[in-house]
Amino acid sequence: MAEMVEAPQKHRTGGVARTLITVYGTVVYVTFLVVFLYAMGWVEGLVVPHTINDGHAAPVAVAVVVDVALLMVFAVQHSVMARPWFKKRWTKIVPEPMERSTYVLFATAALALLMWQWRPLPDQIWHVETSWVRVVIFAVSLGGWALVLAATFAIDHFDLFGVRQVLRNQSGKSALPSNFRTPLLYRVVRHPLYAGFIIAFWVAPTMTWGRLLFAVGTTGFILVAVRFEEHDLIDTFGDDYRTYRARVPMLVPRCGAQPR
């Protein structure tokens, strides 16, 4: 996956405004971290008081409709706000240094809403009882979350979540130009971040209908989102990305493939 960094800013902001933007970006990032960490516990059924199998009970049909609607809100927010045409219009309202932080804020709100209003479907599809096997499965699932985190740092974690943009703006610097690069994880698969999410969502010692619905919905979103994202990357990087896409698999490493 290429790193896409925002284009240079069209205007500069005053000192007080820059400070407020920096505070805004920092608060959004911290809020995201809290919600994201809670989401890990929510999916895995660990530590947090409210998990994917808890919440307001509802008839199965109602629960499915509500949960699918929440997944759609999450998917539409992520897909629409990430598109270049939306950013071009959005930055006429929101200062460019705040654009990524604002995207992260809306994404965090969509995730929080999903967890808050999720209707549980707690009946089990499978349940592994052997303790050591459960531990191994949990470890693999948590490894998926670790892959997500590693993938964000492999490109630029703080740029991805809007922190670098507000800090550069605080220093009076323009955003960095677009830059195509493929660090190690991205030489194995084009989207290791998405691959990590799929592992985290599907690998479960206890799979309920609710978690299955969540896994199916998010995987479907990922497969659609990849198409839009790669279309944008081709528009930005042209033949460099076409060559990369032809050489590196999307989500599943090729057997015997060597990173290059």
C-alpha positions as CSV (number, residue, x, y, z in Angstrom):
1,M,0.0,0.0,0.0
2,A,1.3,3.4,-0.8
3,E,1.4,6.2,1.6
4,M,-0.9,9.0,0.5
5,V,0.0,12.3,2.2
6,E,-2.2,15.4,1.7
7,A,-1.3,18.0,-0.9
8,P,0.3,21.3,0.2
9,Q,-2.0,23.6,2.0
10,K,-3.6,26.5,0.1
11,H,-3.6,28.9,3.0
12,R,-2.0,29.4,6.3
13,T,-3.6,30.0,9.7
14,G,-2.7,32.5,12.4
15,G,-0.8,31.6,15.6
16,V,-3.9,31.2,17.8
17,A,-5.8,29.3,15.1
18,R,-2.8,26.9,14.7
19,T,-2.7,26.2,18.4
20,L,-6.4,25.5,18.5
21,I,-6.0,23.2,15.5
22,T,-3.2,21.3,17.2
23,V,-5.3,20.9,20.4
24,Y,-8.2,19.7,18.3
25,G,-6.0,17.1,16.4
26,T,-4.5,15.9,19.7
27,V,-7.8,15.5,21.4
28,V,-9.2,13.7,18.4
29,Y,-6.3,11.3,18.3
30,V,-6.5,10.5,22.1
31,T,-10.2,9.9,21.7
32,F,-9.7,7.6,18.8
33,L,-7.1,5.6,20.8
34,V,-9.5,5.2,23.7
35,V,-12.4,4.1,21.4
36,F,-10.2,1.8,19.4
37,L,-8.8,0.0,22.4
38,Y,-12.3,-0.4,23.8
39,A,-13.3,-1.8,20.4
40,M,-10.6,-4.5,20.7
41,G,-12.1,-5.6,24.0
42,W,-15.6,-5.3,22.6
43,V,-14.9,-7.7,19.8
44,E,-12.7,-10.1,21.8
45,G,-15.0,-10.1,24.9
46,L,-12.1,-9.1,27.1
47,V,-11.7,-6.5,29.9
48,V,-14.4,-4.1,28.9
49,P,-17.8,-4.1,30.6
50,H,-19.8,-4.1,27.3
51,T,-19.0,-6.6,24.5
52,I,-20.4,-7.6,21.1
53,N,-22.5,-10.2,22.9
54,D,-24.0,-7.8,25.4
55,G,-26.5,-5.0,25.1
56,H,-30.1,-4.3,24.6
57,A,-31.9,-7.5,23.6
58,A,-34.1,-7.5,20.5
59,P,-35.9,-10.0,18.3
60,V,-33.5,-11.6,15.9
61,A,-34.9,-9.8,12.8
62,V,-34.8,-6.4,14.5
63,A,-31.3,-7.1,15.8
64,V,-30.1,-8.0,12.3
65,V,-31.7,-4.9,10.7
66,V,-30.3,-2.6,13.4
67,D,-26.8,-4.1,13.2
68,V,-26.7,-4.0,9.4
69,A,-27.8,-0.4,9.5
70,L,-25.0,0.5,12.0
71,L,-22.4,-1.3,9.8
72,M,-23.7,0.6,6.8
73,V,-23.3,3.9,8.6
74,F,-19.7,3.0,9.5
75,A,-18.9,1.8,5.9
76,V,-20.5,4.9,4.2
77,Q,-18.7,7.3,6.5
78,H,-15.3,5.6,5.9
79,S,-15.8,5.3,2.1
80,V,-17.3,8.7,1.3
81,M,-15.1,10.9,3.5
82,A,-11.9,9.1,2.2
83,R,-12.6,9.9,-1.4
84,P,-10.6,12.8,-3.1
85,W,-13.7,14.4,-4.5
86,F,-15.2,14.7,-1.0
87,K,-11.9,16.0,0.5
88,K,-11.8,18.7,-2.2
89,R,-15.2,20.0,-1.3
90,W,-14.8,19.3,2.5
91,T,-11.7,21.5,2.7
92,K,-13.7,24.5,1.6
93,I,-15.4,24.2,5.0
94,V,-12.7,22.6,7.2
95,P,-9.2,24.0,7.2
96,E,-6.9,21.5,5.4
97,P,-4.7,20.8,8.4
98,M,-7.8,19.6,10.2
99,E,-9.2,17.5,7.4
100,R,-7.6,14.2,8.4
101,S,-8.3,14.7,12.1
102,T,-12.0,15.5,11.3
103,Y,-12.1,12.3,9.2
104,V,-10.8,10.4,12.3
105,L,-13.3,12.1,14.5
106,F,-16.2,11.0,12.4
107,A,-14.8,7.5,12.1
108,T,-14.4,7.3,15.8
109,A,-18.0,8.5,16.3
110,A,-19.3,6.0,13.9
111,L,-17.4,3.2,15.7
112,A,-18.6,4.4,19.1
113,L,-22.2,4.5,17.8
114,L,-21.9,1.0,16.4
115,M,-20.7,-0.4,19.7
116,W,-23.3,1.6,21.7
117,Q,-26.3,0.6,19.7
118,W,-25.3,-2.9,18.6
119,R,-28.0,-5.5,19.3
120,P,-26.5,-8.8,20.5
121,L,-27.0,-12.1,18.8
122,P,-25.4,-14.3,21.5
123,D,-26.3,-17.8,20.3
124,Q,-23.1,-19.7,19.6
125,I,-22.0,-21.2,16.3
126,W,-19.0,-22.8,17.7
127,H,-17.2,-22.8,21.1
128,V,-13.8,-24.2,21.8
129,E,-13.6,-25.6,25.3
130,T,-10.0,-26.8,25.5
131,S,-8.1,-24.2,27.5
132,W,-4.8,-24.2,25.6
133,V,-6.5,-24.2,22.2
134,R,-8.6,-21.2,23.3
135,V,-5.4,-19.4,24.4
136,V,-3.8,-20.1,21.0
137,I,-6.9,-18.8,19.1
138,F,-7.0,-15.7,21.2
139,A,-3.3,-15.2,20.6
140,V,-3.8,-15.4,16.8
141,S,-6.7,-13.0,17.0
142,L,-4.7,-10.5,19.1
143,G,-1.9,-11.0,16.5
144,G,-4.4,-9.6,13.9
145,W,-4.8,-6.5,16.0
146,A,-1.0,-6.3,16.4
147,L,-0.7,-6.5,12.6
148,V,-3.1,-3.6,12.2
149,L,-1.0,-1.5,14.5
150,A,2.3,-2.5,12.8
151,A,0.8,-1.6,9.4
152,T,-0.1,1.9,10.6
153,F,3.5,2.5,11.8
154,A,5.0,1.0,8.7
155,I,3.5,3.8,6.6
156,D,3.1,6.7,9.0
157,H,0.9,6.2,12.0
158,F,0.7,9.8,13.0
159,D,0.0,11.0,9.5
160,L,-2.7,8.4,9.1
161,F,-4.5,9.7,12.2
162,G,-4.0,13.4,11.5
163,V,-1.4,14.2,14.2
164,R,1.5,15.0,11.8
165,Q,-0.7,17.4,9.8
166,V,-1.6,19.5,12.8
167,L,1.9,19.5,14.2
168,R,3.4,20.7,10.8
169,N,0.7,23.3,10.7
170,Q,1.7,24.4,14.2
171,S,5.2,24.9,12.9
172,G,4.0,26.9,10.0
173,K,4.9,24.2,7.5
174,S,2.9,22.9,4.6
175,A,1.7,19.3,4.3
176,L,4.2,16.8,2.8
177,P,3.8,16.0,-0.9
178,S,2.3,12.6,-1.9
179,N,4.9,9.9,-1.6
180,F,4.8,6.3,-2.9
181,R,6.7,3.7,-0.9
182,T,6.3,0.1,0.1
183,P,7.8,-0.7,3.5
184,L,8.4,-4.4,4.4
185,L,4.8,-5.4,5.4
186,Y,3.5,-3.8,2.2
187,R,5.9,-6.0,0.1
188,V,4.1,-9.1,1.4
189,V,0.5,-7.9,0.8
190,R,-0.8,-4.6,-0.4
191,H,-3.2,-4.1,2.5
192,P,-1.7,-5.6,5.7
193,L,-3.9,-3.3,7.8
194,Y,-7.1,-4.8,6.4
195,A,-5.6,-8.3,6.6
196,G,-5.0,-7.8,10.3
197,F,-8.6,-6.7,10.8
198,I,-9.9,-9.8,9.0
199,I,-7.8,-12.1,11.2
200,A,-8.9,-10.3,14.4
201,F,-12.6,-10.5,13.5
202,W,-12.8,-14.1,12.2
203,V,-10.4,-16.0,14.5
204,A,-12.5,-16.6,17.6
205,P,-12.6,-19.4,20.2
206,T,-16.3,-18.6,20.6
207,M,-18.2,-17.5,17.5
208,T,-21.7,-16.1,18.1
209,W,-24.1,-15.1,15.4
210,G,-23.5,-11.4,16.4
211,R,-19.8,-11.7,15.9
212,L,-20.3,-13.6,12.6
213,L,-22.6,-10.8,11.3
214,F,-19.9,-8.2,12.3
215,A,-17.2,-10.2,10.7
216,V,-19.1,-10.7,7.5
217,G,-20.2,-7.1,7.3
218,T,-16.7,-5.6,8.0
219,T,-15.1,-8.1,5.6
220,G,-17.6,-7.1,2.9
221,F,-16.8,-3.4,3.5
222,I,-13.0,-4.1,3.3
223,L,-13.3,-5.9,0.0
224,V,-15.4,-3.0,-1.5
225,A,-13.2,-0.3,0.2
226,V,-10.0,-1.8,-1.3
227,R,-11.4,-1.3,-4.8
228,F,-12.1,2.4,-4.3
229,E,-8.8,2.9,-2.5
230,E,-6.8,1.3,-5.2
231,H,-8.6,3.3,-7.9
232,D,-7.6,6.5,-6.0
233,L,-4.0,5.2,-5.7
234,I,-3.8,4.5,-9.4
235,D,-5.1,8.0,-10.1
236,T,-2.4,9.4,-7.8
237,F,0.6,7.2,-8.6
238,G,-0.2,5.8,-12.1
239,D,2.0,3.0,-13.4
240,D,4.0,2.8,-10.2
241,Y,1.0,1.5,-8.4
242,R,-0.2,-0.6,-11.3
243,T,3.2,-2.4,-11.3
244,Y,3.0,-2.8,-7.5
245,R,-0.5,-4.2,-7.7
246,A,0.5,-6.8,-10.3
247,R,3.5,-7.9,-8.2
248,V,2.1,-8.0,-4.7
249,P,-1.1,-9.8,-3.6
250,M,-4.0,-7.9,-2.0
251,L,-4.6,-9.7,1.3
252,V,-3.2,-13.2,1.3
253,P,0.6,-13.7,0.8
254,R,1.7,-15.9,-2.0
255,C,3.3,-19.1,-1.0
256,G,7.1,-18.8,-1.4
257,A,6.8,-15.1,-2.3
258,Q,9.8,-13.1,-1.2
259,P,9.5,-9.4,-0.2
260,R,11.3,-7.1,-2.7
